[in-house]
Amino acid sequence: MFGVLPAVIDPIQLADEGITLEGELSLEGMPRLRELCRNPQGRVRVSLRFERSAQGIRKVEGRIVTSLDLTCQRCLQTVSQELGIATQLLLVRPGESQAGLPEEADVLEVTAPVPLSAMVEDELLLALPMTPRHTQGACAPAAIGKPGKRAPAEQPQAPASPFAVLESLKRKD
């Protein structure tokens, strides 16, 4: 059962205490993500486990699941994008040594309590496709033109000569 999530969290403290957060967030609290959505009324399901490893490394692992209505970059119609993100972040305080941390790991430097929605929003923004679009052949046919068929164009006019201006300036003796 998903519950109510806190608005602001201290990830370091949650990792030290071994807390798990499960619940739903509204897209209304994620302004950067909301700008990209055609329908900003969605919900994001969040399940995050904060813990400290045997080596003393603080981390957060979990899953973020949502469905977003984005704009297809082929036909400019709505395309529904299902996102299921498995996230893992290593948590450090400012000035803490990062010597024992894996190089490929994503590290979050925590300076103060952070809004949970901003943390989740960052993960969703990173998971979005660069150019959202329908699968090949699934775009609305009326929205995209068929190759080879063009509307009749006006007769092209011959381009003006670049020397036409000089011709008008020419003196007649």
C-alpha contacts under 8 A as a table, 3 or more apart, distances in Angstrom:
res1	aa1	res2	aa2	distance
1	M	22	E	7.95
1	M	23	G	7.84
2	F	22	E	5.33
2	F	23	G	4.14
2	F	24	E	6.79
3	G	22	E	6.11
3	G	23	G	4.51
3	G	24	E	7.13
4	V	22	E	7.74
4	V	23	G	5.59
4	V	24	E	6.95
5	L	21	L	6.87
5	L	22	E	6.97
5	L	23	G	5.71
5	L	24	E	6.97
5	L	25	L	7.42
6	P	9	I	6.67
6	P	116	L	7.18
7	A	115	P	5.67
7	A	116	L	5.75
7	A	117	S	7.05
8	V	113	P	6.32
8	V	114	V	5.43
8	V	115	P	4.19
8	V	116	L	5.49
9	I	14	L	7.76
9	I	113	P	5.33
9	I	114	V	5.48
9	I	115	P	6.18
9	I	116	L	6.09
10	D	13	Q	5.48
10	D	14	L	6.24
10	D	112	A	6.93
10	D	113	P	4.35
10	D	114	V	6.32
11	P	14	L	5.00
11	P	15	A	6.04
11	P	50	F	7.21
11	P	60	V	7.89
11	P	91	L	7.33
11	P	110	V	7.38
11	P	113	P	7.21
11	P	114	V	7.80
12	I	15	A	5.17
12	I	16	D	6.23
12	I	58	R	6.97
12	I	91	L	6.61
12	I	92	V	7.48
12	I	93	R	7.81
12	I	110	V	7.29
13	Q	16	D	5.03
13	Q	17	E	6.22
14	L	17	E	5.12
14	L	18	G	5.95
14	L	19	I	5.34
14	L	50	F	5.75
14	L	51	E	7.26
15	A	18	G	4.97
15	A	19	I	6.47
15	A	50	F	4.29
15	A	51	E	4.07
15	A	52	R	5.58
15	A	58	R	5.75
15	A	59	K	6.50
15	A	60	V	7.16
16	D	50	F	7.81
16	D	51	E	6.28
16	D	52	R	6.00
16	D	58	R	7.28
17	E	50	F	7.89
17	E	51	E	7.11
18	G	49	R	7.31
18	G	50	F	5.37
18	G	51	E	4.48
18	G	52	R	6.93
19	I	49	R	6.17
19	I	50	F	5.37
19	I	51	E	6.92
20	T	47	S	7.34
20	T	48	L	5.66
20	T	49	R	4.26
20	T	50	F	5.97
21	L	46	V	7.50
21	L	47	S	5.70
21	L	48	L	5.17
21	L	49	R	6.37
22	E	45	R	7.75
22	E	46	V	5.54
22	E	47	S	4.33
22	E	48	L	6.42
23	G	45	R	5.96
23	G	46	V	5.44
23	G	47	S	6.65
24	E	43	R	6.43
24	E	44	V	5.41
24	E	45	R	4.51
24	E	46	V	5.80
25	L	29	G	7.68
25	L	43	R	5.72
25	L	44	V	5.09
25	L	45	R	6.55
25	L	46	V	7.39
25	L	117	S	6.99
26	S	29	G	5.97
26	S	30	M	7.64
26	S	41	Q	7.30
26	S	42	G	6.26
26	S	43	R	4.66
26	S	44	V	6.18
27	L	30	M	5.19
27	L	31	P	7.60
27	L	33	L	7.44
27	L	34	R	6.24
27	L	40	P	6.04
27	L	41	Q	6.24
27	L	42	G	5.55
27	L	43	R	5.82
27	L	44	V	6.98
28	E	31	P	6.68
28	E	34	R	6.87
28	E	40	P	6.66
28	E	41	Q	6.85
29	G	117	S	6.31
30	M	33	L	5.60
30	M	34	R	5.97
30	M	117	S	6.33
30	M	118	A	6.60
30	M	121	E	6.00
31	P	34	R	4.93
31	P	35	E	6.28
32	R	35	E	5.47
32	R	36	L	7.21
32	R	121	E	7.76
33	L	36	L	5.46
33	L	37	C	6.77
33	L	121	E	6.65
33	L	124	L	7.80
33	L	125	L	6.63
34	R	37	C	5.20
34	R	39	N	7.98
34	R	40	P	5.31
35	E	38	R	7.99
35	E	40	P	7.90
36	L	70	L	6.48
36	L	71	T	7.95
37	C	40	P	5.65
37	C	68	L	6.46
37	C	69	D	5.45
37	C	70	L	4.93
37	C	71	T	7.43
38	R	69	D	5.43
38	R	70	L	5.59
38	R	71	T	6.86
38	R	78	T	7.12
39	N	42	G	7.08
39	N	68	L	7.55
39	N	69	D	5.83
39	N	70	L	7.95
42	G	66	T	7.73
42	G	67	S	7.25
42	G	68	L	7.01
43	R	66	T	6.49
43	R	67	S	7.85
44	V	64	I	6.92
44	V	65	V	5.87
44	V	66	T	4.81
44	V	67	S	7.79
45	R	64	I	5.76
45	R	65	V	5.10
45	R	66	T	6.26
46	V	62	G	7.65
46	V	63	R	6.11
46	V	64	I	4.75
46	V	65	V	6.62
47	S	62	G	5.37
47	S	63	R	5.29
47	S	64	I	6.46
48	L	60	V	6.49
48	L	61	E	5.65
48	L	62	G	4.20
48	L	63	R	6.45
49	R	60	V	5.53
49	R	61	E	5.28
49	R	62	G	5.84
50	F	58	R	7.54
50	F	59	K	5.89
50	F	60	V	4.40
50	F	61	E	6.60
51	E	58	R	5.86
51	E	59	K	5.61
51	E	60	V	6.37
52	R	55	Q	7.87
52	R	56	G	5.61
52	R	57	I	5.43
52	R	58	R	4.34
52	R	59	K	6.21
53	S	56	G	5.12
53	S	57	I	5.21
53	S	58	R	6.41
53	S	59	K	7.66
54	A	57	I	7.40
57	I	90	L	7.18
57	I	91	L	7.51
57	I	101	L	7.87
58	R	90	L	5.90
58	R	91	L	5.20
58	R	92	V	7.07
59	K	88	Q	7.07
59	K	89	L	5.57
59	K	90	L	4.29
59	K	91	L	5.31
60	V	87	T	7.78
60	V	88	Q	5.64
60	V	89	L	5.30
60	V	90	L	6.49
60	V	91	L	7.40
61	E	86	A	7.50
61	E	87	T	5.54
61	E	88	Q	4.39
61	E	89	L	6.60
62	G	86	A	5.80
62	G	87	T	5.38
62	G	88	Q	6.68
63	R	84	G	6.91
63	R	85	I	5.48
63	R	86	A	4.61
63	R	87	T	6.01
64	I	83	L	7.70
64	I	84	G	5.77
64	I	85	I	5.08
64	I	86	A	6.64
64	I	87	T	7.54
64	I	120	V	7.57
64	I	124	L	7.94
65	V	82	E	7.74
65	V	83	L	5.59
65	V	84	G	4.43
65	V	85	I	6.33
66	T	82	E	6.11
66	T	83	L	5.38
66	T	84	G	6.69
67	S	80	S	6.63
67	S	81	Q	5.58
67	S	82	E	4.42
67	S	83	L	6.02
68	L	80	S	5.65
68	L	81	Q	5.14
68	L	82	E	6.47
68	L	83	L	7.78
69	D	78	T	6.05
69	D	79	V	5.66
69	D	80	S	4.54
69	D	81	Q	6.23
70	L	78	T	5.67
70	L	79	V	5.35
70	L	80	S	6.22
70	L	81	Q	6.89
70	L	132	P	6.83
71	T	76	L	5.47
71	T	77	Q	5.62
71	T	78	T	4.92
71	T	79	V	5.87
71	T	132	P	6.64
71	T	133	R	7.23
72	C	75	C	5.77
72	C	76	L	4.80
72	C	77	Q	5.47
72	C	78	T	5.97
72	C	79	V	5.56
72	C	131	T	7.63
72	C	132	P	5.30
72	C	133	R	4.08
72	C	134	H	6.21
73	Q	76	L	5.44
73	Q	131	T	6.21
73	Q	132	P	6.03
73	Q	133	R	5.43
74	R	133	R	6.21
74	R	134	H	7.68
74	R	139	C	7.21
74	R	144	I	7.38
75	C	139	C	5.97
75	C	140	A	6.62
75	C	143	A	5.32
75	C	144	I	5.62
76	L	143	A	7.51
77	Q	139	C	7.90
77	Q	140	A	7.63
77	Q	143	A	7.85
79	V	132	P	7.50
79	V	133	R	6.45
79	V	134	H	6.09
81	Q	132	P	7.88
83	L	124	L	7.89
83	L	127	A	7.55
83	L	128	L	7.87
85	I	123	E	7.92
85	I	124	L	7.69
85	I	127	A	7.25
87	T	123	E	7.55
88	Q	105	A	7.95
88	Q	106	D	7.17
89	L	105	A	7.05
89	L	106	D	5.22
89	L	107	V	5.62
89	L	108	L	6.38
90	L	105	A	7.00
90	L	106	D	6.19
90	L	107	V	4.70
90	L	108	L	6.03
91	L	107	V	5.97
91	L	108	L	5.08
91	L	109	E	6.03
91	L	110	V	6.73
92	V	96	E	6.24
92	V	98	Q	7.82
92	V	107	V	7.21
92	V	108	L	6.35
92	V	109	E	4.95
92	V	110	V	6.07
93	R	96	E	5.53
93	R	109	E	5.56
93	R	110	V	5.29
93	R	111	T	6.26
94	P	109	E	6.13
94	P	110	V	6.82
94	P	111	T	6.26
97	S	100	G	7.73
98	Q	101	L	5.44
101	L	105	A	7.36
102	P	105	A	5.48
110	V	113	P	7.42
110	V	114	V	7.97
114	V	118	A	7.43
114	V	119	M	7.33
115	P	118	A	5.36
115	P	119	M	6.60
116	L	119	M	5.14
116	L	120	V	6.25
117	S	120	V	5.12
117	S	121	E	5.85
118	A	121	E	4.89
118	A	122	D	6.14
119	M	122	D	5.33
119	M	123	E	6.69
120	V	123	E	5.24
120	V	124	L	6.34
121	E	124	L	5.09
121	E	125	L	6.11
122	D	125	L	5.20
122	D	126	L	6.30
123	E	126	L	5.24
123	E	127	A	6.37
124	L	127	A	5.06
124	L	128	L	6.32
125	L	128	L	5.37
128	L	132	P	7.85
129	P	132	P	5.50
134	H	137	G	7.77
134	H	138	A	5.70
134	H	139	C	5.88
135	T	138	A	5.47
135	T	139	C	7.47
136	Q	139	C	7.36
139	C	143	A	7.64
139	C	144	I	7.77
140	A	143	A	5.48
140	A	144	I	7.04
141	P	144	I	5.66
141	P	145	G	7.41
142	A	145	G	7.18
145	G	149	K	7.51
146	K	149	K	5.84
147	P	150	R	7.79
160	A	164	A	7.10
161	S	164	A	5.32
162	P	165	V	7.04
163	F	166	L	5.15
163	F	167	E	6.36
164	A	167	E	5.04
164	A	168	S	6.67
165	V	168	S	5.38
165	V	169	L	6.60
166	L	169	L	5.07
166	L	170	K	6.25
167	E	170	K	5.25
